[in-house]
Structure formats: structure tokens, C-alpha cells
Amino acid sequence: MAASLPFSLLELASVREGDSVAQTLENSVAYARHAEALGFKRFWLAEHHNMQGISSAATSVLIGHIAGKTESIRVGSGGVMLPNHPPLVIAEQYGTLEILYPGRIDLGLGRAPGTDPMTSRALRRDGIGAEQFPEDVAELQRLLGPLDASRGVNAIPGAGTQVPIWLLGSSLYSAQLAAQRGLPYAFAGHFAPRLYREALRIYRDQFQPSAQLAKPHAMLAVPAVAADSVAEARFLSTTSYQRILALFRGQPLWMRPPVESMLGLWNPQEEAGVKGFLGLQLLGDAMAIEDQLAQLLDTVEVDELMVTVDLYDPAKRRHALDILASLPQFQRQKGLSRV
């Protein structure tokens, strides 16, 4: 029997071509509820701006909405792109969420803008870039820690909530910073698989215990297409192929229906780029994914798996979770945990 580990989900609230944002968010709620019933541990929402086809820009608002429609699954950011926001605002938002939904909120942080330079300037953080990320993380830790009456500025509400902070990354930088600060770490293998082994090894090797975390806790995000047959999974995977192709071409990111063949939709260079982007993809029926996952977990030590499931049909997307939850590697979550 394969060792089990918690499974979590990453959500972009992706809009199907022709659907409304309202319908998209209704589908996200149903998806989160289904994940909770199956025993998934977390439901994280990613911050992106000015991207047609992605409706998770107001990340903290959606976290509150999902948390209010569920009961026990942890809900959080995967992540807040910290260069876009003053730490005080984030501490107030996520501290308030923790007060409303105690023990269920996670604050994942990234140092990329999650958008283009023009939109980044429109977010009113001119001159504040990724180089200030370590200082901003430290300020957030202070603001979410005990109230310090000697300081002129505190997060009210927010102070004392100790919302768990995660660092997210697709390179080695955040792995090193998470290790130095004693924070949990998530690697974005769902879109940048190249450095996952090295980043996770560095995180474990350099980890220093902290008040938040006594030992390293690493999560790996991977894409997955689960279906009742390998043939069906291959067919359904063309939705994510089309979407990533649109990303490469600078086109809107609507979720499009699957197609029988990608021939004529991409050239060989684009095909190689899309498949490289999805290098850690789990694809197939339960037996195929079980084997693929066993091989993946033989290459790296992780404490948790986070899955992105980009399927066009909301019912098939929920059914994909049934298949993932049937795997011997799936560890059903019961009750709340701090990490």
C-alpha cells in the first residue's frame, strides 16, 4: 500500500467560454463542497489580474465566500501576490477572515505580480517590487502576531490571529526564504515543473524551526486530468492544452470544450511548450494516476499534494475528485489542523 498524504485543491475560478462570472463562482462553490465531502484538506484561490477567463482577482472576497459556503475545509490564497498589496491591508483582510472562520484560513504568499506591468502599476504599488518581498513577509508576520502597543501601526482586526503564512514559488528563491523563516512551502509544479526536486530539497536541507513550524512542511502543486478511462482523460485534457496555448499567445483564457485532436490548433514548438508546462501532469483513470503518482513521489519528499483540475464540464470536474479520492495515496482529512 502506498503511503498516503493530504490532497488539496488550487482554484482559479476559470470561466467557461460563454458562461458568466456568476455561474463560474456558483460552480466553484459546488466544487469546494464536493472536495470537502471527500476529505480534501485545503481549497486555495490564486490571485490574477486583467486576465479574461480567470475570475479570482478579488481573492480575499472569494475566500470568504467559499469559507461561508463550507464547514471544515481550509480555505486560503494560493497566493496573494504581495508586491501588489500593502502588508497592513492583507493582515486586516486575512485577520478578519480568520476571526470569521477560525482555524480555517491560510495565507499563501507569492512575490510575482500575477499580471502584466501596466496592470501592476494600476494596482497602485509603483516602485514596490519583488525585491522588498522578505521585508513585506516579516511585516505581515508582525502584524498578524501579538498586538504591539509600542508600535504606531497595528492590524485591527488581525493582530493576534496568527494566520498561518505559506511561501509559494516556482524557483529556488522562495524555497530558501521559507526555510530561513521556518515557514511552510508550496512549489508551483502545476505550471513550472523544472526545478521542483531541487527547490524542495533545498527547503528541507536549509529549514530552521520557528514559532509557526517545528519541522519542514512542503507541498507540491501538480495538474491532474482524472476520468473513467485513459482515452476519456486524454480527450478532456485538450481543454487545458487550449488554455495554455492561449496563454502563450497572449489571448483570453476562456475554458474551451475539449476537442478530438489538437492537430491544426498548435505547431510543434507550441505543443512542446504546452506539454513542458504540464510536465508533472497526472492523467488517466484511477489505476494510471495511481502509478504516475507513485513514480512522482519516489522522486521527491512532500507532505501534501495540491492539485489543479482544469476540466470544461463542472460535473466531470467534480467526478475527477471522486477518482482522486479513491487513490491509495489519498489521505482523507478529518477535523481542523493548524498547518
N, C-alpha and C positions, 0 to 999 in steps of 0.2 A: 504494500500500500504506500502510495506517495505521501510525503509529508504535506500537511495542509497548512494553509496560510489565509489570512483575511483577504477578501476581494473587495475593492471599492470601485466607484464609477466616476468618470470625468464627463461633464456635460457642457456643451456649447450652446444649447437651446437652438439647434440648427433648424432653419426654416426650409420646409419643402417648397419647391417651385410651385407657385400658385396658392400656397397657404398664407394665412395671416399670422402675425406675431401672436395674437391672442390664442389661436388654435395651437401654435407651437408650444406656448407655455402651458396650455392645458395638457398637451401630450407629455411635457416634461414632468408635470406633477404625477400623471399616471405611471410614468416610467420610474420615478423615485419611490412611489408607493409600492410598486411591484418589487423593486430592489429591496426595500425594507422588509417586505413579507418573506423574501427568500433568504434574508440574513446577510446581505451586503453590509459592509461596515460604514462606508462614507459615500456621500454624494457631493462632489465638488463642482463648482461652476467656474469657467475660465473667463477672464476679462479680455475682451477685444473691442476695438472701437472702429467705426466707419467702415464696417465690412458687411455688405449686403449678403444676407443669408445666415448671419450669426446675431442672435438677439440677447446675448448675455452681457452687454456693456454695463448695465447698472447692476453689477454683481451682488452687492450687499442687499439690494432690494429683492433680487431673486432668491438669495439665500434665506431671507426672512419669509418669503412666500412659500418656498419648499419646506422649510422647517415647520411652518404653521400648518401645513397640509400632511405632515408625517408625525410620527410619535417618538421614534427611538434612533433612527439612523443619524449619524453625524453629518452635518451639512457645513460646507465651507468653501473657501476660494482656492481655485487651482489655476492661477492665483490672482491676487491683487498685484498689479504691475506698479510697484512702489514709486518709480520715478514720476508717475502721473499724479501722485497724491501727497499732500502734507501728512506726515505721520499722525498728527493730532486728529485729523478728520477720520482716518482709518481706525484709530484707537476708540474714538467716540462711537463710530458705526458698529464695530465688532464687539466692543464692550456692551453696547445696548443689546445687540443680538444675543450675547451670552447671558445677559440678565433675563431676556425674554424666553430663551431656550437653554436653560442651564445644563452644562455638561455635554452640549451637542454641537458646539461651534468650533471650527478650525479656521486658522488664518494662514493660508499659504501665500508666500511672497515671491515674486519674481523681479528681476532687475532690468528686464527689457520693457520697452514702452507698450508692446502689444498692438502697435499701429504704425502708421507712416509718420514722417517728421512733421508734416503740415498739421495733421490731427493732434500730434503730441503738443505742438505749440498752442493749439486751440484748447487743450486741457489746462492751460494757464500755469505750466510749470517751466517756463522759459529759463534756461540756464541751469536747471537741475537735472542731472543725468545719472547714468548708472554708476559713475564714479563715487557718488555720495551714498550708494546703497548700504554699505556697512554701518555708516553713521545713522541712517534712517532706521535700519533694523534695531540698532541699540536704543534709539529714541522710542520706538514702538514698545520694546521690552520694558523700558522705564515707565511709559505712560500706562501700560496695562498691569504694571506691578503695583505695590502698595502706594497709597496716596502719600505724596511728599510735600508737606505743608511749607517746607523751606523753599520750594521751587515756585516760581511765579505762575507757571502754566501746568495744569494737570488735565487729564481727560475725565470729564464729569458729564455723563457716566462713562465708565471704562476703567478707572483706577481700581485696582484690587481684583479685577475679574480674572487675570492670569490666563487669558485666551491662549491656547496652545499655538505657537508660531512654528511654521514649517518653512524651510527654504526650498525653492524649486529651481531646477536648472537643466540645461542641455549641454553644458560644458563642464570643465573641471573647477571653475571659479567658485560656484555656489557650494559644491561638494566640500571644498576646503574651508569655506566660511562656516558652513553648517557644522563641520567637525570642530572647528575652533570655538564656536559659540555653544556647543553641546545641544544642538537643535536637531529635530528630525529632518530628513532629507528625502525629496522625491525627484527622481530623474525622468525627464520627458522623453522616454523611449518611443512614445507614440508618434513623434514626428522627427526625432533626431537620434537615431539608434547608434550612431557610430561609436560614441565614447562611453557607452553605458557600463561596460566592465571596469574600465579604468576609473571612472568617476565614483562608482560605488566602492571600489577597492580603496581609493584614497580616503573616502569618507570614513570607512571603518578603521583604516590604519591610523588616521590622524585624530580620531574622535576623542574629545575631552569632556568628561562628565560635567553636568551643570545642574542648577536647581530644577530645571524643567525635565531633564532626561539623564538617567544614570548610565545608560548604555546606548549604543547607536540603534537607531530605528530607521531603516531605509525602505523606500517604496519605489517600485519601478512601474511606470505607465506604459502600456502597450495597446495597440489597436487589435480588435477582435471582430471576426465575422463568423458567428456560430449559426448553424442551420441543421435541419434534419438529415441532410446528405451533403457530401463534399461538392457534388455538382451544383446543388442549390446555393451553397455558400459562395462558390466561385461566381455564380450569376449575381448574387446580391452584392458582392464586393465591388462590382463596377460602379455602384453609387459613389463610394469613397474614391475610386480611381478618377471619376469625372470631377469630383470636387477638388481634389488635389491638383489635377491638371488645370482647373480654373484658377486656383491659387497661383500656380506657376505663371500663368498667362496674364495675371492681373485682372481677372474677370470676376463678376459676382459669384458668391459661394453658395448659391441655392443648392439644396439637395435635389438631385435629379433621379428619376426612376432608373432601375438597373437595365442594362442592355445585354443582348445575347453575345455581342462581341464588341471589343474596343477597336477593332481594325477600322482604320479610316478616321478615328477620333483623335489618335495621337501618332506621333512619329517615333522611331526607335529611341531617339535621345530622350524624349519626354517619357516614354514607357520606362526606361531605365531610371529616370529621376523619380518618378512616382513610386516605383517598386523599391527604390532605395529609401525613400521617405518612410515607407511601410515595412522596413526591413525586419522588424520584430513582430509583424502581424501574426496572430493566431487565426487560422482559417480552416473550416471544415465542420464535420459532425463531432459529436462528443468524443468519440474514440480518437479521431485525428488530432483534435485540440489537446486531449489528454497527453498524447505522445509528444506533440510540439512543446507543450508547457513543461513536461518532464525534461526534455532536452534543454530548454531555456534555463530552467532552474539548476541544471547541472553546471551551467557556465558562470553563475553569479549567486551570491548570498543576499537574499532580500527578506524583509519581514512582512511585506504586504505587496499586493499587486493591485494596480489601478488600471481599469480597462476603459477604452473608448469604443463605443459600438455605433458606427455610422450606417444605419440601415434606413431605407426610404419608408418602408411600411411600419407604422408605430406598433402594430400587433406583432410583426415579425421581430421587431427590435426587443419587445418585452419577452418574446419566446426565446430569443438568444440568451437572455438572462437565465431562463429555466435551464438551458443546456449548460451554461457556465456553472450554475449552482449544482448541477449533477456530477461535476467532476470530482474525483477523489482528492484533488488538491484544494478544493473549495472548503474553507473553514467558516461555518455559519457563526454569525455574531449574536451573542445574547447579552442584553444589558449594555450599560454605558462604560466606556473606559476613557481615561484622561488622554491617552495618546491614540 
